[in-house]
Amino acid sequence: MSLLTIIVLLGFLVAALTPALTSLLGRRVKYVLVLYPAGTFVALWTMIPHIENGNVIVESFSWVPALGVHLSFLLDGISALVGMIVSGIGALIVIYTGGYLRGHEQISRMYALLLFFMASMLGVVFSANLIGLFVFWELTSISSYLLIGFNHERVSSRAGALQALLVTGFGGLAMLAGFILMGMVGGSYEITDLMSRADLLRAHEFYPAMLLLVLLGAFTKSAQFPFHFWLPNAMEAPTPVSAYLHSATMVKAGVFLLARMMGILGGTDWWHYAVSFAGVATMFLGAFVAFYQSDLKRVLAYTTVSALGTLTLLLGLGTEEAVRAALLFFLVHALYKGALFMVTGSIDHETGTRNLDRIGGLRRAMPITTVTAIAASFSMAGLPPMLGFLSKELLYEANVQAPFASFLLISLGVLSNALMVAVAALVAIRPFFGALRETPKHPHEAPWSMWLGPATLALVSLILGLLTAPLLGGLWNAAVLSVHPEASPLALKLWHGLNEIVALSAFTALLGLLLFWMRSRILAVSRPPAFMRALKAEQIYHLTIAGTLTFAKRVTAVFQDGILRHYVMFVTLVVVVLGFWSLLAFGPIVIEGTGGGLHVHDVLIALVMLAGALLAAYSNSRLVVIGSLGIVGYGISMIFLLYGAPDLAMTQFAVETLSVVLFVLILARLPRIKDIVSHAVRVRDGIIAGFAGILLTVLLVVVTAEPLNSRVSAFYSTASFLEAKGRNVVNVILVDFRGIDTLGEITVLAIAAIGVFALVRQGSKEGKP
Amino acid sequence: MKSVILSTVVRLLLPLILLFSFFILLRGHNEPGGGFIGGLAAASGWVLYLFAFGSAEAKRALRLEPLHFIVLGLTLALGSGLFSVVMGRPFMQGIWVDAVIPVIGKLGTPVVFDTGVYFVVIGIVLKIVFALAEEEGR
């Protein structure tokens, strides 16, 4: 049974094949591509009965067994829930993209990246090994980078993409460090192993460090305060990407990680306070700022920040009620926010703008979109009969029964939700009602491919709201069990009597409508208060980036001034200084004897080489320098040959010859030696070179004075024939024993050749006006 | 600068050099030689051709772009390693055909790997030399 492995790996395969499929099938390719997410969704659906009672299905392949790294996947309640969200919305997004980017010449790149992301995200969700999880986690960051920067001609796109990558990448590395600490203490990287050793980890002195590091990963990914700023800037991405990655799935990876880690790192005071504080701050801040935005996508982005804060807060509380509320809201938010983003994309696509102050009265032109937007907004506002109502009831219940600061949580929760109601009303009413406004394009209904996705999501919100227990109950209770094993199953009902929670809900809705009604007046008299602007954590990001660049510029200006001979000088100088320093640090050097007799031909070769080297150092003619360096090189080959290394000698001969050829080709371009090298410089370089020569001589003498450990060469000379079937030990080492090194080296060489080619081309462009 | 002597000699020499380079490649497993040296030898032959006939003519005679040699070589090298994985062995573990083939000798994945190195080296040297030679010609 290896369903999960197949799902994840197939995704990468489909992504790789997408460009070819697109050029083969043209516009119809979306019907083929959609099979992958749709098939995944169905496959996961059929698995639900197997995991309902908290069962876990694990698949494992050893990857780097020596380090305890396995490619292992697990299916439990939460991974099935999130996996179905990722694949289900993914299928709708593929269809939507086909309409949104219809005729775009780079559409196959968009499809490929979306599928690449989908596979990475499913990898995160199903990973049962922390290192595997980290790898897939970083793959989602990279695909997010490429997708935000899809319109790479725009400066703001590139800046937003880079910012998202740097912030989430920073968090990802911190998370890796946290994972390694967990693995060191727990003795395994498997999540199930670590769960059984959770007490050990929580009692360990490294616990605060690992918690902090893992939280950094989760908070940056899920845009928690103070790392929230990248998410609104990521709205530079095409709208299908915003709908999919930056509201429904990828940004939830951090929340998913928190849920996964709760069984290992959760339940302590550290966890409760750190996670709840970040969550509550983000929840309120996001809702507050969203209220002031006028770009529809930024409105939705800030409400996403707020929703992520809510999820984090709930997982920080960690009670049974809170986990229930969190997992339901996880789904609810994905459904309504995905729908609203796609609606925004349709509006933008059909009218040419998404500025709330410039659109209005679209209900006649875009009836389906209007109904969809209203339904999704109902869910967002937490009004019956949508699923959003249920999740908000659970949220309030969790706040009321919170173990600490319950009153504060209730008041901030109600305030944030009232702001959400106001924003939901804004999104549902502003674009569609009132007088029709003049827009850049004449509005009409979006094509079917663009209303199918949002309408489906809104419809699912409605159906699940009405038939929650029969349709969603099993999966949802399994998900709750996988995060909170002691939880008891609960049957969800839309209406559960008149109580304080319903009263809070009614109050929230009224307050929200009041805020919506007063919005223009509030905006007229106030901008977000000064303390909010002072909290702009983005400034810290910009300062850090600018500081790093300045520092790098200064260092480079000193050590890499663009003159090759200075690079050589610095490298040699560092080797000389460190070499002598370490030689002296190991005590006095004793050189005994001269070791073996010298032949006449040895001395002759050495003398010729010496003459060549001196000539190269003194001559003013490049041709002479090159020739005399060639003499030195051929001399070395002779020595290799005489001392039994014919392979090295042959290579050296060939390399020397080709170097002379290369020099000859560029000779005419180089300035005259006299013009660039003064006498003083020659003396300085001579001294450095002299010390380098002395260092090497001393090192060689010291090294050869030690008795040679012949075990290594004995091993290779026997093993190379017996195991690798070759008598030439040098070659067998290169292509067999250390073959991976060689593979790496030829790859580096290939890159270097392309680099040389680019440099030469660049130079020839600059040379001409 | 066209020299009749050089171009005549090169025309005769190039096939020999290429043949010899292939010989060096194949004998590498038991005698001095191998893909790296063989690749350098073959590339030197083409460099000689370039000096005799100019880079445009050399490129035409070569038929393939140097970059294609690099791609071919890397693919062969990586493919020889992955072949072992497909056969259920660890990555890059050598797999040998038992029969001895005349001239080539024993055939196994390390030989394929070495052939990959051979092509990569040819491609790299020629890529750089052609780039510089064209630059020189301008």
Interface residues (C-beta under 8 A of the other chain):
Chain A: P646 D647 M650 T651 A654 V655 T657 L658 V661 L662 L665 I666 A668 R669 A724 K725 G726 R727 N728 V730 N731 V732 L734 V735 D736 G739 I740 T742 L743 I746 T747 L749 A750 A752 A753 I754 V756 F757 V760 R761 G763 S764
Chain B: I24 G28 H29 N30 E31 P32 G33 G34 G35 F36 I37 L40 A41 A43 S44 V47 P66 L67 I70 G73 L74 A77 L78 G81 F91 M92 G94 W96 K106 G108 P110 F113 D114 G116 V117 V120 V121 G123 I124 V125 K127 I128 V129 A131 L132 A133 E135 E136 R138
